[in-house]
């Protein structure tokens, strides 16, 4: 459902989250003020502070909720599968789809950890959640190497390369582009499995209905701040 940021009949907390994701992703957290958030949702600064204790607390809350949703959805998706190839295929396709379908939230998740106060409880918590998610990638790759179905020279570099490929869709994927999301995911899975030299066989495909839902994600058609000529 599209959120009207100025509609006072819409839950204020959701409107504030949606505006925060939009502004943090477009301008960056540091360049966004509480006043900017207030203008976006037609509220005073005091009205914003009635719902959030601080701008940093709002950022931490968004990142915490998104990371938890991503972990829970990933674990639901992986649960029926044991083969490393299936698990890696699901990790690639699901991370690709999440970043393509919710690009603004994904950009905030991926790029704004630096804005949380180092050493704070929130900073430590978000790092721990990120590590918990990445553990699924580490285990899939390690199991594949141990079982002799993957051939990888450096597991860490392989993991980082594959994850970067997936997260990049938040920057360029367009629903009206030349390739459907299903086609993009299938191609990325093929590239990923070729990178680890997995055997040529059929592997599991992601069920998009199991992907995490971020109800505060701004409407896709209007959430790309770049000029039209920069989009692909």
N, C-alpha and C positions, 0 to 999 in steps of 0.2 A: 504494500500500500504506500502511495506517495504521501510524504509528510509535508503539510503546509506549515512552514516555520512560523508564520504569523497568526495561525488559527488558534485562538484561545480555547476552543473546544477540544483541541488535541492535547494529549498529556504533555505537560510542560517539561517533564524530565526527558521525554523522548525528543521533543523539539530541540532542547538544549544539546542533547547528545548528537543529533543529526547536524545541527549547526556547527558544533565543535569539530566533528569529523570533516565536514566540508571545508571549514576554515583552516584547520590544522593541516589538512592535505594540500590545500591550495597555497596558503601563505607560509605555512610552517607554524609550529607551536609558539616559538619565540616572538613572531611578528603578529600574533593574535592576542588581543586584549579582552578582558571581561566586557569592556564597553562594546567591542566588536560583536561579541556573542549576544549582548543585549540588543543591539541594533538588528541583528539577524532574526531574532525571535520576537521583536517588539516588546522587550521587557527592560526595566531599569536594572542598574547594577545590583541594587538591593534585591530585586526579584530573582536575579540569577543566583545570588548568594543564599537565597532561601532554599534553593535546591542543591547547590554544590558548596562545599566548604572552601575550595580554592580552585584555581585553574589547573594546578598540578594534580590535585586530587581527582579532578574530572578526567584528565588525561590517563592517570593511573587506573581509574575505574573502567574506562573504555578499553584499555590494553588488557587489563585483567579479564574482563568479561569475554573479549574476543579470543584471547589465548585459551581460556578454559573451554569455550565452545569448539575451538579448533581441535583441541586434544580429545574432547569427548566424542566428537564426530569421527575423528580419525580412528579412535579405538573401537567404535561401533563398526566401522567399515572393515577394519583389519581382523576383527574377532573370528570370523569363520575360516580364515586362511592361515596356513602354516608355511607353504612354500615361499622361499625368499623372493622368487620372481613375481609371484602374485602380490606380495606385500609391497615390493618396490613399485610395481606398476600402479597399484592403488595410491601409494604415496605421491607419485608423480602426477597422476591424473587429478587427484583431489586437490593438491596444492595449486596446480595450474588453474583449476576451475574456481577455487575460492578467490584467487587473486583476479581472475577475469570478471567474475560476477560481482565482487564487492571491492572494487579497486581503491576507493577512498579509505575505507577501514583498513585495508591491507597496507596502504602507504603509511598510515599512521602507526600501525603495528610494527612495520619494518623499519621505519625511519626516525621514530621519535623516542626511542629508549634513551638517547643521549640527553633528552630534556628532563628526565627524572633526576632528582638530586642523588648523586653518587653516595652510596652508603646508607641511603634511606631504606626503610622497610619495604616500601613500594618498589623501589629499584631492585632490591634483592628478590622480591617475589616474582616480578616479571621475568627476570633472568632465569629463575628456577622453572617457571612455566615454559619458557622457550627451550630450556635444556630438556625438559620432560617431553616436549614434542619432538625435538631433534633426536632423542634417544630411539624413537621408532625407526628413523632413517639409519642410525648407526647400527642397530640390531639387525635390520634387514640386510644391509651390506655385509656386516660381519658374518652373519649366518650363511649368506650366499658364498662368501669366500671359503668359510670353513667346510661347507658341504661340497665345494668344488664346482659349483654351478656358476659362480662369478669369477672373473679374473681381473683383479684390480691392483694396480701398482701402489696407490696411495688412497686408502679409504676416506680419509678426511677431505682431501682435495676433490675426490669424486663426489662426495656428498655435497660439498659447497657448490661445485659446478652444477650439479643437477638441481639443487634447490634454487640457485640463482636463475636458471633457465625457467623454472616454474613461476617464480615470483615476478619475473619480468612482464608477465601478461597484464599486470595492473597498470603498466605504462603504455601498452600499445593495443591491447585487444579491444575491438569494437564489435558489438552485437550485429551491426549491419556490414561487417567487413567481408572479405572474400571467403574466409573459412568459418565454418560453424565451430562452436566450442568443442563439440564432440570430435571434430576433425583435428583441431589443435591438440587436444588431449591425447588422441591416438598417435599422432605424429611424435609428440614429446615422449610418450611411453616407448615408442620404437627407438627413438634416439637414445633414451636413457638405458634401455636394455642392451642396445648395441654397445654403449659406452662401457658396460660392465661385462661385455662378451657373454651374455646369457644365451642359452640355447634357443634356437628359432622354434618357438612353439607358442600356443595361445596362452595368454595370461588373463587374470581377472581384470574387469573393467569397473570403474567407479560408478556407483549408483548416486546420481546427482541429488536424489531426494534425501540422502543421508548427510549432505553437506551442512556445515553450520549456518545458522541464520543470524544475521546482524540486522535487527529491525531498524536501527538508526542509520543504515547506509543511505546516503542521498540518492535520488533518482539517477539511473545510469546515464540517461540522455543528456543531462546537464552537469555532470560531475567532472568533466575533463576541462581543466583550466587553460589548456594550450590552444593556440589558434588552429583553425581547421587544417591548414597546410602542414601542420606538424603531426597530425594524426595519421595512422596507417590503417 
